[in-house]
Amino acid sequence: MRKIYFLKTCDTCKRIIKSLPNTDTFVFQDIKEEPISVKQLEEMYALTNSYEVLFSKRAKLYKEMGLKEEVLQENDFKRYILEHYTFLNRPVIIVEDKIFVGNSPKSVQAAIDTLS
């Protein structure tokens, strides 16, 4: 499977996707227009073994809801990601059995190297 979960309104996502080679074979899912399902999130979890890795602590809602002061468990991260799309650390790039989460230079470069 080759899939990218992203937000089409996110300039960072657009920039990263543009930098990736061979994206014509990917399925793209704008998570605002088509929210991720429990099954999709569990597939991502199977590749990361962590909902926390998939969770964005940079989301505006994270601060607004006071989640920074709470001690969140894996089930909390899962629940919040499913409740609101902004909690997914984007983009999530899946290439067969590999997953690249977020916009860190290291993650983006690893995705580019895998696709090159």
Sequence and secondary structure as in RCSB ss.txt:
>XXXX:A:sequence
MRKIYFLKTCDTCKRIIKSLPNTDTFVFQDIKEEPISVKQLEEMYALTNSYEVLFSKRAKLYKEMGLKEEVLQEN
DFKRYILEHYTFLNRPVIIVEDKIFVGNSPKSVQAAIDTLS
>XXXX:A:secstr
 EEEEE TT HHHHHHHHHSS GGG EEEETTTS   HHHHHHHHHHHS HHHHB TT HHHHHTTGGGS   HH
HHHHHHHH GGGB S EEEETTEEEESS HHHHHHHHHHH 
